Amino acid sequence: MPNTYFFSDAHLGIGPREEDRYKERSIISFLEMVRQDGETLFIMGDLFDFWFEYDSVVPKGYFRLFTKLADLTSAGINVSYLAGNHDFWLKTYFRDELGMEVFPDPVDRVIHGKRFYLHHGDGLLKNDTGYRILKRILRNKVNISLFSLLHPDLASRIAAWSSRKSRKHTSNRIYEGNDMVEFAGQKIKQGFDYVVMGHNHVAQISAIGGGIYVNLGDWITEYTYAVFDGTKLDLKKWSAG
């Protein structure tokens, strides 16, 4: 039975250029494996440290990665992109040019008879009311339209500043994961077999009640991903070697 793969939080664009290139090459190598035995890939948010699409302009770079993603969809593999808190300004590029499905909100999906709840994981901390308010502001269509009036170079500089502020805010939060585990438990009580999230960059797999909660970790230091073979969901660490 073909596999379903999940990964998140690569934050391409953060850090020195050589580190970013290494990360991109690692992801491409991982995608080559997905092409061999996968039927579905879920990118669970924050693939980029920042992403904003204009009607006719997208951020430069990552041509090799985009080519590989297009190769997957051309081969009949379903590639779905769930928006994270750093790359939620997704418009039509990934859908129209790369053949991917794009989801701005959490996804409820049945995979080989098992019910999955897929969520980037942002906005779940009980002490993060400020972020939930900010999220509504940033996703407001009027605010997006106003931001799109900026020249892309200026917008990128503002985005880099905003991203640094977001990381500083996140690093000051207590990410023990308890709120996320509690949220996953609630979803499992609602009938989901698996709850898959990212966001806090801490890889974890836990049995909760009759279900399984997985946090995907990241592709900054952990290089972890999940794979569902139709019977069980495993959390694994990628190694190009």
VEXPA-136052 format. One record per residue: residue number from 1; residue in three letters; x, y, z of N, C-alpha, C, O, CB in turn. Coordinates in steps of 0.05 Angstrom, whole numbers. Glycine has a CB too. Example, Ala and Ser with C-alpha at 12.3 -4.5 7.8 and 13.67 -1.06 7.14 Angstrom:
! residues 2
REC  nr  rest  n.east  n.north  n.up  ca.east  ca.north  ca.up  c.east  c.north  c.up  o.east  o.north  o.up  cb.east  cb.north  cb.up
REC  1  Ala  264  -114  156  246  -90  156  264  -66  156  285  -66  169  226  -89  181
REC  2  Ser  257  -45  142  273  -21  143  258  1  157  268  23  161  282  -12  114
//
This chain:
! residues 241
REC  nr  rest  n.east  n.north  n.up  ca.east  ca.north  ca.up  c.east  c.north  c.up  o.east  o.north  o.up  cb.east  cb.north  cb.up
REC  1  Met  17  -24  0  0  0  0  18  25  0  36  27  16  -19  0  25
REC  2  Pro  12  44  -18  29  69  -18  27  84  8  7  83  22  20  87  -42
REC  3  Asn  48  99  14  50  114  39  39  142  37  38  154  15  78  114  48
REC  4  Thr  31  153  60  24  181  63  45  194  81  51  184  102  -5  185  74
REC  5  Tyr  56  216  72  78  229  86  69  256  97  52  269  85  103  232  68
REC  6  Phe  82  264  119  76  290  131  103  303  141  120  289  152  57  286  156
REC  7  Phe  106  329  136  129  343  148  121  373  150  103  382  137  155  340  132
REC  8  Ser  136  387  167  129  415  172  154  431  181  175  420  187  107  418  192
REC  9  Asp  150  457  182  169  475  195  198  474  186  216  470  201  168  470  225
REC  10  Ala  201  477  159  228  480  148  238  508  151  262  513  153  228  471  119
REC  11  His  220  527  150  227  556  152  249  563  133  269  576  140  235  562  181
REC  12  Leu  246  555  107  265  563  87  267  594  86  247  608  86  258  552  59
REC  13  Gly  291  604  84  295  633  84  307  643  109  316  666  111  270  647  78
REC  14  Ile  308  627  130  320  635  155  349  625  156  355  603  146  303  623  180
REC  15  Gly  366  641  167  394  632  171  411  638  147  402  648  127  394  603  176
REC  16  Pro  437  631  149  456  636  127  448  621  101  435  600  102  484  627  136
REC  17  Arg  457  632  79  449  621  53  458  591  50  443  575  39  462  637  31
REC  18  Glu  482  585  58  492  557  55  475  537  72  469  515  62  521  555  63
REC  19  Glu  467  545  95  450  528  112  423  525  98  411  503  99  446  540  140
REC  20  Asp  413  546  86  387  545  72  389  526  48  370  511  43  378  573  64
REC  21  Arg  411  528  33  415  510  10  416  481  19  405  463  6  440  518  -5
REC  22  Tyr  430  475  41  432  448  51  404  438  59  397  415  53  450  447  76
REC  23  Lys  388  455  71  361  447  79  344  441  55  329  422  54  348  469  96
REC  24  Glu  346  459  34  331  454  10  339  428  -3  322  413  -12  335  477  -10
REC  25  Arg  365  422  -5  374  397  -17  364  373  -1  357  352  -12  405  396  -18
REC  26  Ser  363  375  25  353  354  42  323  349  37  315  326  35  357  360  72
REC  27  Ile  308  370  34  279  367  29  275  354  2  258  337  -1  265  394  30
REC  28  Ile  291  362  -18  289  351  -45  295  321  -44  282  305  -57  307  365  -65
REC  29  Ser  316  314  -29  323  285  -26  300  270  -13  293  247  -22  348  282  -10
REC  30  Phe  288  282  7  264  269  20  241  266  0  228  246  0  255  286  44
REC  31  Leu  237  287  -17  215  285  -36  220  264  -57  201  252  -68  211  312  -50
REC  32  Glu  245  259  -63  251  237  -82  243  210  -70  233  193  -85  282  237  -88
REC  33  Met  246  207  -44  236  182  -31  206  181  -32  195  160  -38  246  181  -2
REC  34  Val  193  204  -27  163  204  -28  154  196  -56  134  182  -59  153  233  -22
REC  35  Arg  168  204  -77  160  197  -104  161  167  -109  146  157  -125  178  212  -124
REC  36  Gln  179  153  -95  183  125  -99  160  108  -88  151  89  -101  208  116  -87
REC  37  Asp  150  115  -64  130  98  -52  106  113  -39  91  102  -24  142  80  -31
REC  38  Gly  104  138  -46  82  154  -34  59  158  -52  62  158  -77  93  181  -25
REC  39  Glu  36  163  -40  12  170  -56  3  198  -48  -11  212  -64  -10  150  -52
REC  40  Thr  10  207  -24  1  233  -14  23  245  3  36  231  19  -25  231  2
REC  41  Leu  27  272  1  45  286  18  30  310  30  18  326  15  70  295  2
REC  42  Phe  32  313  56  21  337  69  44  354  80  60  345  97  2  329  93
REC  43  Ile  46  378  69  65  398  80  49  414  100  31  429  93  78  417  57
REC  44  Met  57  412  126  39  421  147  46  448  158  45  454  182  41  401  170
REC  45  Gly  54  466  140  58  494  147  86  502  153  103  486  160  42  500  171
REC  46  Asp  92  528  149  118  540  153  140  527  137  162  523  147  125  539  182
REC  47  Leu  133  520  112  154  511  94  174  534  90  198  530  88  142  502  66
REC  48  Phe  164  558  89  180  582  86  178  599  112  158  598  126  171  599  62
REC  49  Asp  199  613  118  198  631  141  180  655  135  169  667  154  227  641  148
REC  50  Phe  177  661  110  156  681  102  149  676  73  167  670  56  167  710  106
REC  51  Trp  123  679  67  114  676  39  91  695  35  71  695  49  106  647  33
REC  52  Phe  94  712  14  72  729  6  71  730  -24  91  736  -37  76  758  18
REC  53  Glu  47  724  -35  44  725  -64  30  750  -72  8  757  -62  28  700  -73
REC  54  Tyr  41  764  -91  27  785  -106  13  771  -129  16  747  -134  47  807  -116
REC  55  Asp  -4  786  -143  -19  774  -166  0  764  -188  -6  744  -201  -38  794  -178
REC  56  Ser  23  778  -191  41  770  -212  70  766  -203  88  763  -219  41  790  -234
REC  57  Val  75  766  -177  102  764  -166  102  744  -142  84  746  -125  113  792  -157
REC  58  Val  121  726  -142  125  709  -119  155  712  -110  171  721  -126  119  679  -125
REC  59  Pro  161  705  -85  189  708  -76  208  691  -94  201  669  -102  192  699  -47
REC  60  Lys  232  702  -99  251  688  -116  265  665  -101  264  665  -76  272  707  -128
REC  61  Gly  277  647  -115  292  626  -103  276  600  -102  252  599  -109  300  633  -75
REC  62  Tyr  289  578  -94  277  552  -89  266  539  -115  247  524  -114  255  554  -69
REC  63  Phe  279  546  -137  270  535  -163  272  504  -163  254  491  -172  287  546  -186
REC  64  Arg  293  493  -151  297  464  -151  275  451  -134  265  430  -142  325  457  -139
REC  65  Leu  268  463  -112  247  452  -95  220  453  -110  205  433  -110  245  468  -69
REC  66  Phe  214  475  -123  189  478  -137  187  457  -160  166  446  -165  185  506  -148
REC  67  Thr  210  454  -173  211  434  -195  205  406  -185  190  391  -198  238  434  -209
REC  68  Lys  216  399  -162  211  373  -150  182  370  -142  170  348  -146  230  368  -126
REC  69  Leu  170  390  -130  142  389  -122  124  385  -147  105  370  -146  134  414  -107
REC  70  Ala  131  399  -168  115  396  -193  119  368  -204  100  357  -216  124  417  -214
REC  71  Asp  143  357  -201  149  330  -210  131  310  -195  121  291  -207  178  323  -206
REC  72  Leu  127  314  -169  110  296  -154  82  297  -163  69  276  -168  111  304  -124
REC  73  Thr  71  321  -167  43  323  -175  39  312  -203  18  300  -210  33  352  -173
REC  74  Ser  59  316  -221  57  306  -248  58  275  -248  47  263  -266  81  316  -265
REC  75  Ala  70  264  -227  71  234  -225  46  223  -212  44  199  -208  96  226  -209
REC  76  Gly  27  240  -206  1  231  -194  0  231  -164  -19  221  -153  -4  204  -204
REC  77  Ile  21  242  -151  21  243  -122  7  268  -113  12  290  -122  50  243  -111
REC  78  Asn  -12  265  -94  -27  287  -84  -10  302  -63  -1  290  -44  -54  278  -71
REC  79  Val  -4  327  -68  11  344  -50  -6  366  -39  -17  382  -54  37  356  -64
REC  80  Ser  -10  366  -13  -27  386  1  -10  404  19  8  394  32  -49  372  17
REC  81  Tyr  -16  429  18  -1  449  33  -20  463  53  -38  478  44  13  470  14
REC  82  Leu  -16  458  79  -31  472  99  -16  497  108  8  495  113  -37  453  124
REC  83  Ala  -30  519  109  -17  544  116  -8  543  145  -23  533  162  -36  568  111
REC  84  Gly  16  554  150  25  557  178  22  586  187  7  601  175  54  548  180
REC  85  Asn  37  593  207  35  621  217  57  639  204  57  663  210  38  621  247
REC  86  His  74  627  188  94  643  173  89  644  143  100  661  129  122  632  178
REC  87  Asp  71  627  133  67  626  104  38  624  97  30  609  78  82  602  93
REC  88  Phe  21  638  112  -8  635  107  -18  653  85  -41  650  77  -23  641  132
REC  89  Trp  -1  671  74  -10  688  52  -6  673  25  7  683  7  5  715  51
REC  90  Leu  -18  650  23  -16  633  -1  -40  640  -19  -62  642  -10  -16  603  6
REC  91  Lys  -34  644  -44  -56  650  -63  -59  627  -83  -68  606  -76  -50  677  -78
REC  92  Thr  -50  631  -108  -56  611  -129  -31  598  -140  -33  580  -156  -71  624  -151
REC  93  Tyr  -7  607  -133  17  597  -146  21  567  -142  25  553  -162  42  612  -135
REC  94  Phe  18  558  -118  23  529  -113  1  512  -126  7  490  -135  23  524  -83
REC  95  Arg  -23  522  -127  -45  508  -140  -42  508  -171  -42  486  -183  -72  519  -132
REC  96  Asp  -39  531  -182  -39  534  -211  -13  525  -225  -14  513  -246  -45  562  -219
REC  97  Glu  10  531  -212  35  525  -225  47  498  -217  61  485  -233  55  547  -218
REC  98  Leu  41  489  -192  53  465  -183  34  442  -179  41  419  -174  67  470  -156
REC  99  Gly  8  448  -182  -12  426  -181  -19  417  -153  -28  394  -149  -4  404  -197
REC  100  Met  -13  434  -133  -18  426  -105  -45  436  -95  -56  455  -105  5  437  -87
REC  101  Glu  -55  423  -74  -78  433  -60  -69  450  -37  -49  444  -23  -96  409  -49
REC  102  Val  -82  473  -33  -75  492  -12  -98  495  8  -121  500  -1  -66  519  -24
REC  103  Phe  -92  493  33  -112  495  54  -105  516  74  -84  514  87  -116  468  68
REC  104  Pro  -121  537  77  -115  558  96  -122  550  125  -114  563  144  -130  584  89
REC  105  Asp  -138  529  128  -148  521  154  -143  491  159  -135  477  140  -178  527  156
REC  106  Pro  -147  482  183  -143  453  189  -159  435  171  -179  443  159  -150  447  218
REC  107  Val  -149  410  168  -161  391  149  -170  366  164  -156  356  181  -141  384  127
REC  108  Asp  -194  357  157  -205  332  167  -205  313  143  -219  318  123  -235  336  178
REC  109  Arg  -189  291  145  -185  274  122  -186  244  130  -173  237  150  -159  281  108
REC  110  Val  -200  228  115  -200  199  119  -179  187  100  -180  191  76  -228  187  114
REC  111  Ile  -160  173  111  -138  160  96  -138  130  102  -132  122  124  -111  173  103
REC  112  His  -145  115  82  -146  86  85  -163  77  109  -155  60  125  -118  74  87
REC  113  Gly  -186  90  112  -204  82  133  -199  95  160  -215  90  178  -205  53  135
REC  114  Lys  -178  110  163  -171  123  188  -176  153  186  -170  165  165  -142  117  196
REC  115  Arg  -187  164  207  -194  193  207  -171  209  218  -163  205  241  -220  198  222
REC  116  Phe  -161  228  203  -139  246  210  -149  274  214  -165  284  199  -117  245  189
REC  117  Tyr  -139  287  235  -143  316  239  -116  329  236  -97  323  251  -156  322  267
REC  118  Leu  -113  346  216  -88  358  209  -89  388  215  -106  402  204  -80  353  180
REC  119  His  -70  398  231  -70  426  240  -41  435  243  -25  420  254  -86  430  267
REC  120  His  -34  459  233  -7  468  236  1  469  266  23  462  273  -3  496  224
REC  121  Gly  -18  477  283  -13  477  311  -12  505  324  -9  507  348  12  463  317
REC  122  Asp  -13  526  308  -11  553  319  -38  561  331  -59  552  323  -3  573  297
REC  123  Gly  -36  578  351  -60  589  364  -73  571  384  -95  577  392  -79  596  343
REC  124  Leu  -60  550  392  -72  531  411  -65  535  440  -78  525  458  -65  503  403
REC  125  Leu  -43  550  444  -35  555  472  -55  573  486  -64  593  476  -7  568  473
REC  126  Lys  -62  565  510  -82  579  525  -73  608  532  -89  626  535  -89  564  551
REC  127  Asn  -46  611  535  -36  638  542  -28  655  518  -14  674  521  -12  634  560
REC  128  Asp  -38  647  494  -30  661  470  -53  675  457  -56  674  432  -17  641  451
REC  129  Thr  -70  689  473  -92  704  462  -83  725  443  -96  730  422  -109  716  485
REC  130  Gly  -61  738  449  -50  759  431  -45  749  403  -51  763  384  -25  771  443
REC  131  Tyr  -34  725  401  -28  714  375  -54  709  359  -55  714  335  -12  689  377
REC  132  Arg  -74  699  373  -99  693  359  -112  718  348  -124  718  326  -119  679  378
REC  133  Ile  -109  740  363  -119  766  353  -103  775  329  -114  784  308  -118  788  375
REC  134  Leu  -76  773  331  -58  780  309  -64  764  284  -63  774  262  -29  777  317
REC  135  Lys  -70  738  288  -75  721  265  -100  731  249  -100  731  225  -80  692  274
REC  136  Arg  -120  739  264  -144  750  250  -138  776  235  -148  780  213  -167  755  271
REC  137  Ile  -121  792  247  -113  817  234  -97  811  208  -103  823  187  -96  835  253
REC  138  Leu  -78  793  210  -61  788  187  -76  774  164  -68  776  141  -38  771  196
REC  139  Arg  -97  759  171  -112  745  150  -135  761  140  -150  752  123  -122  719  161
REC  140  Asn  -139  785  150  -160  803  141  -155  811  112  -133  820  105  -163  828  159
REC  141  Lys  -175  808  95  -172  813  66  -164  842  61  -149  848  42  -197  806  51
REC  142  Val  -175  861  76  -168  889  72  -139  894  78  -125  908  63  -186  907  90
REC  143  Asn  -129  882  100  -101  886  108  -82  873  87  -61  883  81  -96  874  135
REC  144  Ile  -91  850  77  -74  837  56  -73  854  31  -52  857  19  -86  809  49
REC  145  Ser  -95  866  24  -96  884  0  -78  908  4  -64  916  -15  -124  893  -6
REC  146  Leu  -78  919  28  -61  942  34  -31  934  32  -15  949  22  -67  954  61
REC  147  Phe  -24  911  44  3  902  43  13  897  14  36  902  8  6  876  59
REC  148  Ser  -5  888  -3  2  882  -30  9  907  -46  20  906  -68  -20  867  -44
REC  149  Leu  2  931  -36  9  956  -49  38  963  -46  48  980  -60  -9  979  -39
REC  150  Leu  51  951  -26  80  956  -22  97  943  -44  89  923  -55  88  946  6
REC  151  His  119  956  -50  138  944  -68  148  918  -56  153  917  -32  162  963  -75
REC  152  Pro  152  896  -72  160  871  -61  186  872  -44  188  858  -24  164  851  -83
REC  153  Asp  205  889  -52  230  891  -37  225  902  -9  236  893  11  251  908  -52
REC  154  Leu  209  923  -8  202  935  18  186  915  35  190  912  59  186  961  14
REC  155  Ala  167  901  22  150  882  36  167  860  47  162  850  70  129  870  17
REC  156  Ser  188  851  33  206  830  42  221  839  67  225  823  86  225  821  21
REC  157  Arg  230  864  67  245  874  91  226  875  115  234  868  137  257  901  85
REC  158  Ile  202  885  111  182  885  133  177  857  142  174  852  166  156  899  124
REC  159  Ala  174  838  123  169  811  131  191  798  147  186  784  166  164  794  105
REC  160  Ala  216  804  139  239  794  154  238  804  183  244  789  202  265  801  141
REC  161  Trp  232  830  186  230  841  213  208  828  229  211  821  252  225  872  211
REC  162  Ser  185  825  216  162  813  229  168  784  237  160  775  259  137  813  211
REC  163  Ser  182  769  220  188  742  226  207  740  250  203  722  267  201  728  202
REC  164  Arg  226  758  252  244  758  275  228  763  301  234  751  321  266  779  271
REC  165  Lys  210  782  299  193  788  322  176  764  330  173  758  354  175  812  316
REC  166  Ser  166  750  310  150  726  315  166  704  329  156  692  348  138  715  289
REC  167  Arg  191  700  320  208  680  332  215  687  361  215  670  379  233  676  316
REC  168  Lys  220  713  365  226  723  392  202  718  411  205  710  433  234  752  392
REC  169  His  178  725  400  154  721  416  150  691  422  143  684  445  129  732  400
REC  170  Thr  154  674  402  151  646  406  171  634  426  164  617  442  153  631  379
REC  171  Ser  196  644  424  217  633  442  212  640  471  222  627  489  244  643  433
REC  172  Asn  197  661  475  191  670  503  166  655  514  160  658  538  186  700  503
REC  173  Arg  153  639  498  130  624  507  139  597  518  160  587  511  110  620  484
REC  174  Ile  122  586  536  128  560  547  116  539  529  92  536  528  117  558  576
REC  175  Tyr  133  525  514  123  505  495  128  477  506  143  462  494  137  509  468
REC  176  Glu  115  471  527  117  444  538  100  425  522  102  400  524  109  443  567
REC  177  Gly  82  436  506  65  419  489  40  409  503  24  395  491  80  396  480
REC  178  Asn  35  416  528  12  406  543  -14  415  530  -33  399  528  13  415  572
REC  179  Asp  -15  440  522  -40  450  509  -45  436  483  -68  430  476  -37  480  504
REC  180  Met  -24  430  468  -28  416  443  -36  387  447  -53  376  433  -2  417  426
REC  181  Val  -25  374  468  -33  347  475  -62  347  484  -77  329  476  -15  336  497
REC  182  Glu  -70  366  499  -98  368  509  -116  372  485  -138  359  484  -101  391  529
REC  183  Phe  -109  389  466  -125  394  442  -127  368  426  -149  361  417  -113  416  425
REC  184  Ala  -105  354  423  -106  328  408  -124  308  422  -139  294  408  -77  317  406
REC  185  Gly  -123  307  448  -141  289  463  -170  296  458  -187  277  456  -135  291  492
REC  186  Gln  -177  321  456  -204  329  451  -213  319  423  -236  310  420  -207  359  453
REC  187  Lys  -195  322  404  -202  313  377  -205  283  375  -222  272  361  -180  322  357
REC  188  Ile  -188  269  390  -190  239  390  -217  231  403  -229  212  394  -167  227  406
REC  189  Lys  -226  245  424  -252  239  436  -274  244  416  -296  232  418  -256  257  461
REC  190  Gln  -270  262  397  -290  268  376  -291  247  354  -308  249  336  -285  296  364
REC  191  Gly  -272  228  356  -273  206  336  -250  205  317  -249  187  300  -297  208  321
REC  192  Phe  -230  223  320  -207  221  303  -188  199  312  -183  196  336  -192  248  302
REC  193  Asp  -176  185  293  -156  165  300  -128  177  303  -113  167  320  -155  143  278
REC  194  Tyr  -122  197  287  -96  210  288  -99  240  288  -115  251  273  -78  200  264
REC  195  Val  -82  253  304  -80  282  303  -51  289  297  -33  281  312  -90  295  331
REC  196  Val  -47  304  275  -20  310  267  -16  340  266  -32  355  254  -14  298  238
REC  197  Met  5  350  280  10  379  281  40  384  279  56  365  279  -1  391  307
REC  198  Gly  47  410  277  75  418  278  77  442  297  68  441  319  85  426  249
REC  199  His  90  463  287  91  489  300  110  492  323  125  511  324  64  496  309
REC  200  Asn  110  473  342  127  478  366  155  466  363  172  469  381  114  466  390
REC  201  His  161  454  339  188  445  332  198  423  351  222  419  353  207  468  332
REC  202  Val  181  409  365  189  387  383  175  362  374  151  358  377  181  394  413
REC  203  Ala  191  344  362  180  319  352  169  302  375  181  299  396  201  303  336
REC  204  Gln  145  291  370  132  275  392  111  257  379  98  264  360  118  294  412
REC  205  Ile  109  233  390  88  214  383  77  202  409  93  191  424  97  192  363
REC  206  Ser  51  204  413  40  195  439  13  182  433  -3  191  417  36  219  458
REC  207  Ala  8  160  448  -19  148  448  -36  162  467  -29  167  491  -17  117  455
REC  208  Ile  -60  171  458  -79  185  475  -106  171  472  -118  172  450  -81  215  468
REC  209  Gly  -116  159  493  -141  144  491  -138  123  469  -120  106  470  -164  163  484
REC  210  Gly  -156  123  450  -155  104  429  -142  115  404  -144  102  382  -182  94  422
REC  211  Gly  -129  138  406  -116  150  382  -87  156  386  -75  149  406  -131  175  375
REC  212  Ile  -76  169  366  -47  176  366  -44  206  359  -56  216  341  -32  159  345
REC  213  Tyr  -27  219  375  -20  247  370  9  248  361  27  236  373  -24  265  395
REC  214  Val  14  262  339  41  265  328  47  295  325  31  310  313  45  250  302
REC  215  Asn  70  304  336  80  330  328  105  325  310  122  309  317  88  347  353
REC  216  Leu  105  339  288  125  332  267  153  343  272  171  337  256  115  343  241
REC  217  Gly  157  359  293  184  370  297  190  392  277  173  409  272  205  348  295
REC  218  Asp  213  391  265  220  412  245  242  402  226  253  380  230  229  438  259
REC  219  Trp  248  418  206  270  413  188  291  435  190  302  445  171  260  411  159
REC  220  Ile  295  444  215  316  463  222  339  449  236  362  451  230  305  486  239
REC  221  Thr  331  433  257  351  418  272  344  388  273  361  371  275  354  429  300
REC  222  Glu  318  381  273  309  354  277  307  337  252  313  313  252  283  353  292
REC  223  Tyr  298  349  230  293  335  205  276  310  209  284  288  201  321  327  192
REC  224  Thr  253  314  221  235  292  226  210  294  209  202  315  200  227  292  256
REC  225  Tyr  198  271  204  173  269  188  157  245  198  167  229  212  180  267  158
REC  226  Ala  132  244  189  115  222  196  107  207  170  105  220  149  90  231  211
REC  227  Val  102  181  172  93  166  150  71  147  159  74  133  179  117  150  136
REC  228  Phe  50  145  143  28  127  149  26  107  126  23  114  103  0  143  151
REC  229  Asp  29  81  134  30  60  113  3  47  109  1  26  96  50  39  121
REC  230  Gly  -18  58  120  -45  47  118  -53  31  142  -76  24  146  -46  29  94
REC  231  Thr  -33  25  159  -38  9  184  -29  25  208  -44  26  228  -23  -17  183
REC  232  Lys  -6  37  207  4  52  231  18  78  221  28  80  199  23  35  248
REC  233  Leu  20  97  240  33  122  235  59  122  251  59  119  275  15  146  243
REC  234  Asp  82  126  237  108  127  250  120  154  248  116  168  228  126  105  238
REC  235  Leu  136  162  268  152  187  267  181  179  262  192  162  277  149  203  294
REC  236  Lys  193  190  241  220  182  234  238  206  230  229  229  227  219  166  208
REC  237  Lys  264  201  230  284  222  226  297  218  199  306  196  192  305  222  248
REC  238  Trp  297  239  183  308  237  156  339  238  156  351  254  171  297  260  138
REC  239  Ser  350  221  140  379  221  137  385  216  108  378  195  97  393  200  155
REC  240  Ala  397  235  95  403  233  66  422  210  60  423  199  38  414  259  55
REC  241  Gly  437  202  81  456  180  78  443  154  80  456  133  78  479  182  98
//
